[in-house]
Amino acid sequence: MPVRKNAMILLLFLHHRRLPGDLGLQPSELGEMLKLTRPTVTTLVNSLEEQGFVERINDDEDRRVVFVRPTEQGTALVMRTRREFARSIGEIMDHLGEEDGKELIRITRKVRRFLESRQEQVDGGGSSCGN
């Protein structure tokens, strides 16, 4: 069964946030960081766990605390997805040519800055900017 888009986003996020020796992230942290409800996180984690892409780890000190982290199979899927994405972007850039490729990069950066500033406003409770 293919991995659904939202589940893949969660897996990519877990992989990106993981540090060596880290137990992973708690489902509540995932929900907070990804702006997902608890039931949505549970559904996504259950799906990824059933497919062997993540595992739940109990905290040694408090068995009620559960962490979620990618498995080796999950990490392999993330790496494969990144390679496929990079290849696709390379094909797009080749098709566009140098000048249009640079323009696409410029516009993409501008959109990213806008989205980041908008997210900062949401997180900080600031008012909308006039950009």
C-alpha positions as CSV (number, residue, x, y, z in Angstrom):
1,M,0.0,0.0,0.0
2,P,1.5,3.4,-1.0
3,V,2.2,6.0,1.7
4,R,-0.4,8.8,1.8
5,K,0.8,12.3,1.3
6,N,0.2,13.5,4.9
7,A,1.8,10.3,6.3
8,M,4.9,11.0,4.1
9,I,5.1,14.6,5.4
10,L,5.0,13.3,8.9
11,L,7.7,10.7,8.1
12,L,9.9,13.3,6.4
13,F,9.5,15.6,9.5
14,L,10.4,12.8,11.9
15,H,13.5,12.0,9.8
16,H,14.6,15.6,9.6
17,R,14.1,16.3,13.3
18,R,15.9,13.1,14.5
19,L,19.3,13.3,16.2
20,P,21.6,10.4,16.8
21,G,20.6,8.6,20.0
22,D,17.3,10.4,20.1
23,L,14.2,8.5,21.0
24,G,12.1,10.5,18.5
25,L,9.2,12.8,19.1
26,Q,6.1,12.4,21.1
27,P,2.8,12.3,19.2
28,S,1.7,15.5,21.0
29,E,4.9,17.3,19.8
30,L,4.2,16.1,16.2
31,G,0.7,17.4,16.3
32,E,1.8,20.8,17.7
33,M,4.7,21.2,15.2
34,L,2.7,20.1,12.2
35,K,-0.6,21.7,13.3
36,L,-2.4,18.4,13.3
37,T,-5.1,17.1,15.7
38,R,-4.3,14.3,18.0
39,P,-6.6,11.8,16.1
40,T,-5.0,12.8,12.8
41,V,-1.5,12.1,14.3
42,T,-2.6,8.8,15.7
43,T,-4.1,7.7,12.4
44,L,-0.9,8.7,10.5
45,V,1.4,7.1,13.0
46,N,-0.7,3.9,13.0
47,S,-0.6,3.7,9.2
48,L,3.2,4.3,9.1
49,E,3.7,1.8,11.9
50,E,1.6,-0.9,10.1
51,Q,3.8,-0.4,7.0
52,G,7.0,-0.7,9.0
53,F,8.1,2.9,8.5
54,V,8.0,4.1,12.1
55,E,8.1,2.6,15.6
56,R,6.8,3.6,18.9
57,I,9.3,3.6,21.8
58,N,8.3,3.8,25.5
59,D,10.3,6.0,27.7
60,D,12.4,4.0,30.2
61,E,11.5,6.3,33.1
62,D,7.8,6.8,32.4
63,R,6.1,4.0,30.5
64,R,3.2,6.3,29.8
65,V,5.4,8.5,27.6
66,V,5.7,7.2,24.0
67,F,8.1,8.4,21.3
68,V,7.8,7.9,17.5
69,R,10.8,7.5,15.3
70,P,11.6,6.3,11.8
71,T,12.7,2.7,11.3
72,E,15.5,1.7,9.0
73,Q,12.8,1.0,6.4
74,G,11.3,4.5,7.0
75,T,14.7,6.1,6.6
76,A,15.3,4.2,3.4
77,L,12.0,5.5,2.1
78,V,12.8,9.1,3.0
79,M,16.2,8.8,1.2
80,R,14.6,7.3,-1.9
81,T,11.9,10.0,-1.9
82,R,14.6,12.7,-1.6
83,R,16.6,11.2,-4.5
84,E,13.4,11.1,-6.7
85,F,12.5,14.6,-5.8
86,A,16.0,15.9,-6.6
87,R,16.0,14.1,-10.0
88,S,12.6,15.6,-10.8
89,I,13.8,19.1,-9.9
90,G,16.9,18.5,-12.1
91,E,14.7,17.5,-15.0
92,I,12.5,20.6,-14.5
93,M,15.6,22.9,-14.4
94,D,17.0,21.3,-17.5
95,H,13.8,21.9,-19.3
96,L,13.5,25.5,-18.2
97,G,17.1,26.4,-19.1
98,E,19.5,28.6,-17.2
99,E,17.6,31.9,-17.3
100,D,14.2,30.6,-16.5
101,G,15.7,28.2,-13.9
102,K,17.2,31.2,-12.1
103,E,13.9,33.0,-12.2
104,L,12.1,30.0,-10.8
105,I,14.6,29.9,-7.9
106,R,14.2,33.6,-7.3
107,I,10.4,33.4,-7.2
108,T,10.5,30.2,-5.0
109,R,12.7,32.0,-2.5
110,K,10.3,34.9,-2.4
111,V,7.3,32.7,-1.8
112,R,9.2,30.8,1.0
113,R,10.1,34.1,2.7
114,F,6.4,35.2,2.5
115,L,5.2,31.9,3.9
116,E,7.8,31.9,6.7
117,S,6.8,35.5,7.7
118,R,3.2,34.6,7.6
119,Q,3.8,31.5,9.8
120,E,5.8,33.7,12.3
121,Q,2.8,36.0,12.5
122,V,0.5,33.1,13.2
123,D,2.8,31.7,15.8
124,G,3.5,35.1,17.4
125,G,0.0,36.4,17.1
126,G,1.1,39.4,15.0
127,S,-1.0,41.3,12.6
128,S,-1.0,40.8,8.9
129,C,1.8,42.6,6.9
130,G,1.1,44.6,3.8
131,N,3.5,42.7,1.4
